[in-house]
Amino acid sequence: MSYNEELEFAVEIAKGASQIVMEHYKRGVDVRWKAKNDPVTDADEESTVYLIERIRQKYPDDSILIEEREDDKSRIQTLRTWIIDPLDGTQEFIDNRDEFTVMIGMIERGFPVVGAVALPVQNVVYAGAAGGGVFAYKENFERVPVTRKECNRISEIRLIVSRSHRSTKIDLIKQRLGIQNEIPCGSVGLKMIKVIIGEVDLYIHPGGKLKLWDVCAPNAIANAGGVVFTDVTGMQIDYLSSDYYVRKGVLVAGKELHKKVLEKISDLNFHFTKDTS
């Protein structure tokens, strides 16, 4: 089955939301706090309104799960659901860094089949759909295929980690794997995209604070590009769970490296709760 129409639509609305976000980025950001260490801005809200409106106009029968709105659980019964983060990397956005994204994902029968991750400052969208490969969409929707080189030597791994919320468990993982190269980066979506396009080799999040909208779009793009995307136990992400937390984290890497990393960390106890730091 082809998802070309949905893919092009996802890229289009990711670009549209990026334009909204960039308008706020250029003129300054007003910040509110949903909870401790959980900021939200007017850019989040305007991007949310735009994306919901566009999807409901184009695909009125599809469900929507989006970060800034309550989860009504309709995705559990609906054939297709759009799972969206209207502004990923809000802290970096507030800090005037360029490490933030807009993420558009779509699942069908619980499987991520379409993904688009926009990098607003860089004016590029990375996107892919089931069976179709990964592409970089640049200005004027120019589409360039993305290929990556596989890293199979653990000693050469480039591990990407959070700039703002680095887990205390990363040091344990690095020690177990013998990793020397650590690269900090904001936006969980951006970190995953850098693995998918081959700028880095490995991303591990031990679990707890990630939510479905943090992972759906990159998961679909990884699938399209042959990059393995699982939780840290090697299982697929459950997008039809009533709990929208991704409690067992994520592990993103090329096929052979993913297998090797799983073997090395299989006996680590990550204590999977939503409060994992």
N, C-alpha and C positions, 0 to 999 in steps of 0.2 A: 504494500500500500504506500502511495506517495503522500507526503506531507508538505509538498512544495508551497501550496497556497498558505498553509498555516505558518510555515517558516518565513515566507516573505512578509506576511502580516506581522509576525513577532518582531522581525527586524524593523519594520516601519514604525511600530508603536514604541519600540525601544529607542529609536532615534527621536521620535516626537517627545517622549518623556525626558530624554537627555537634553533637549533644547530648553524645556521648562526648568530643569535642574540647573543648567548653565546660566540662565538668567539670574537666578538667586545667587549662584556662586560668584558672579561678576560684581553684583551690587552689594553683597554682604548678607550675612545669615542671622536670622532671629531664632533663638534656641529656646525650646521648652523641654521639660523632663517628664517622661512617662513613668520612670522609676530611677533609682540610683544607677548611674552608669548607663542609662538608656535614653539618650537625647532624641528629640524629634524637631523638625524644622518645617517652615511653610513649604519648602521645596518637596518634602515627603508628601504633604497633604495634596498639593496641586498635582504632583505626579500621579498620586493615587486616584484622584478624581478623573483625570484624563484617561488613565489606563482602563479603569472600570467602564467608563462611557464608551470607549472604542471597542472593547471586547463585547459588551452587551449589544452594541449596534451590529457587529459583524457575526457574532455567534451567540444568539440569545438563549440557546438551550444548554450552553456550557456553564459549568460552575466556576466560581472564582474564589481562590484563597489568596488574600493579599495582606501584607504585614500590618497595615494601619487600620484594618477592619476586623471585626469579630469573626471567628471561624464558626460558620453555621452548620458545619458537618455535611453539607449537601454533596461534597466531593466523594463521600463514601458510597453514595448510591448513583451518582451521575456517571455516564460513560466517559465524559471528558471534563477535565478541570484545568484552568489556567492558574498556575501558582507563581506569585509575583512578589519581588522585593522592589518597591518603587524608588528606593535609594539605599543601596548597601554601602556601608562604610561611612555612616553619618558622622562619626567622630573625625575622620580624616577630612570630610567635607567642611565641617565646622572649623577645623584647624587650617583650612586653606591649602591642604595637600591635594594632589591630583589622583589619589588612590581611592576612588569611589566608583560605583557602577549602578546601572539599572538592569534588573534581571527578570526576564520573561520566560517562564517554563510552561509546558503543557504536558499533562499526563493523559493517557488513554487506557482504560481498564487498569489503572494503577501503575502503568509503566511510563517513564519519561520519554517522550518521543520527539519533542520540539524544544529547543532552547535558544535564547538569544541573550547575550550579555554585552551591554553597551558600556564603553569607557568614554564618558562625555568629554573630558578635557582632550583626550587623544582623537576624538571624533571617529571612532571605529567601533563596529559591532562584530563580535565573534559569535557565530551561530552554526547550528547543525540540526539535522533531523534524522530519524531512524533510517539507516541504510544509505545515507546521502553524503557522508563526509562532513568536514568542518571547513568553514569559510570565514574570511575577514571581509566585512563590508565597509568600504571606505567612503570617501566623498562621492556624491552622485550615485550611490548604491553600486559602485564598482565592486565586483565580487572576486576575491582572490583565494584559491584553495590553500589550506594550511596543511603542512606536513611537519612531522616531528621526528627527531632522532632519538632512539631508545637508549637509555642509560641502564646498563646491566651490572655495573660494578658498584657495590655498596660504598666502597672507599671514595668514589667520585660523586656521590649523591649531593645534589644541591637541594637542601631542605628549605622550604619557604614557611615562615612562621608569622604569627600575628604581631603587628607593631603596637597595637593598643591593648590587646587582651592575651598576651602570651601565657600559655598554660604552664604551670609549674611542672607538669609531667613531661614537657618537651626535653628537659635535660636527661631524664631517665631513658627516654626513647633514643636520644642521640647517643648516649653511652652504650646502650644495648646494640645499636647499629654501627657504632664507630664513625658517626658522621662528624665532619669537621666544618663543612660549608653550610652556614645558616644565613638566610636572607630574610630580613624583616619586611613586611608589607601590610598595608591596610586593606580592608574589604575582603571578606571571605570569598566572595565570588571572583575577585581579581586573582587571589592566590590560586584558586582552582584553575582558572583560565590559563595562568602562566604555566601550570603543569601540562594542561591539554595542548598548548601550542609549542611546548618544548623549551621555554625559557628557563624553567627549573624542572626538577625531576620528581619531587615528592612533596605531598602535603598530607599531614596527619592532624586531625583534631580529635582529642581523646574522648569528646562527648560531653553532653550536658546542656550547653547553651545554644547550640545550633537548632534552627527550626526548619520546617520543610521549605519555606521560601528562600532560605539561605543556600539550598543545595539542588533544587529541582532543575533550574536552567543549566547550571554546569554539568549536572548528571546527564542530561539529555545530550549535551554537546560532547561530553566524554564518550558516551555510547556511540555517537555518530563517528567519532574519530578513532575508535578502537583503544581508548584509554580506559583502564579498569577503575571503577568508582563503586566502592562498597563502604559499609561501616568497618570499624576496626577489628571485627570478628570475621570479616569476609562475606557478610550477608548483604543482600540488596536492601536499599532503603525502602521502608514501608510507607507509601504515600496514602494509603487508605486507612491508616490507623486513626482512631479518634483522638489520639494524643499527637499534636503537631510538633512536639520536640523530637529531635533526632538524638535519642539518648545514648546510642552507642557510637556516636561520632562518625568521622569519615576518614577514609584512606584512599588517596587518589595517586595513581602512578601508572606507568606503562605495564604491560602484561607480565613480563618476566620479573621486573623489579617489585611489582605488587606482590607476587608470589613469594619472593625472597623476604620481603619485609614482614608479611604475615607470619612466616615461619619464625622469624626472630622475635616477634612481640607477642606470640600466641599465649604465653604464660603470664603476661603482665596483667595485674588486676587494676582496672581503670575506675571501678566504683561508679557505675553508670547511673547518675542522677541528674536532674535538671540544674543542680547547683554546682556541677563540676566547673572548676575554674581553669 
